[in-house]
Amino acid sequence: MTPPAVTLLDVARAAGVSKSTVSDALQGSGRVAEATRDRVRAVAEELGYRPNSAARRLRRSSTGAVGLHLPQTATRLDYYMNLAFGAVQRAQEEGLDVVLLAPGGGASGPLASRVDGLLVIDPEIGDSAVPGLLDSGVPVVTGERYLGPSPAPAGAVVCDNAASLRALLDHVHERGARRPALLTPEGTSAWAQALRETAAAWGTSRRTEVALRTVPFAATEADTDAATRELLATDPGIDAVVCAPDGAAPGTLRAAAGLGRTVGADLLVASCVDGTANRSANPPVTAVDLRPADYGRACAELLCDILAGRAAPGTVRHHTSVLETRASTTGSQHP
């Protein structure tokens, strides 16, 4: 005889919490302490609990839409537009529309009743909308981790940003650079923090220092032009500049030319984010291709899987990137 299915009540009794707490913990919603959420998920897995997706849809009617929250600077960056297109495409395959949330807008009240779930991309501690989105009562998947104190998302898709920067720094080191610098983005995103920490750790391992200059998260070419000029004027020994923000590396190329430096020879230039600006620059810029459309698709796919019961709340998936080497670092070997 087939044993009876494990119920929410069974999990609640075994975990010593209420049935509603179990429901919130497993759906990634509500105000549940992280330790309690982890304990409930562990008990549910041990008991073999499987959510009844059909019953869940009956209890909460589907809206046929998911929300997408991007950083406030997203409209200026190709990366986020490509990411959004990938997310929309995957959601449509599931029969879901995507609602783009206005910058600074939360998900409390009417909005939470108009979407089945939320995608929150590159959440920053300084973004006042994020805590409300994470506590909206619907499953939330984040693109990168949220470092602030809020309910844990139902899932996350993360990139190994540390590995990407190490690959860039290793590459310019192999090409002869011994005094690299990083134009790092301001802000409190997991990406910005990972870049700063990785640069420091890489410098320690190589017994050198990676010079840091902070630029806006969505730095323009003018921003990186000014930052590079100041950097090279302060320390003419800099022989490689890694530019973090999307689309801003051509500003570093312009500054180098103005200072009489030869990119690809006595100054190597690379970018943490690839895009049209890097590919069409003169010389083309070595960069990390984060595959943003595929990343957006992966985020939407995880949310769809959680909504359909194909993935458990708390699932974390990983997205890979590719280093594209070009003339800005391979023009000639350092002497």
Secondary structure, DSSP 8 states (H G I E B T S, - for coil): -------HHHHHHHHTS-HHHHHHHHHT-SS--HHHHHHHHHHHHHHT----HHHHHHHS---SEEEEE--TTGGG-HHHHHHHHHHHHHHHHTT-EEEE--TT---TGGGGGT-SEEEEES--TT-TTHHHHHTSSS-EEEES---SSS---SEEEEE-HHHHHHHHHHHHHHTT-SSEEEEEE-SS-HHHHHHHHHHHHHHHHTTS--EEEEE-TT--HHHHHHHHHHHHHH-TT--EEEE-STT-HHHHHHHHHHTT--BTTTBEEEESS--HHHHTSSS--EEEE--HHHHHHHHHHHHHHHHTTSS-TTEEEEE--EEE--HHHHSS---
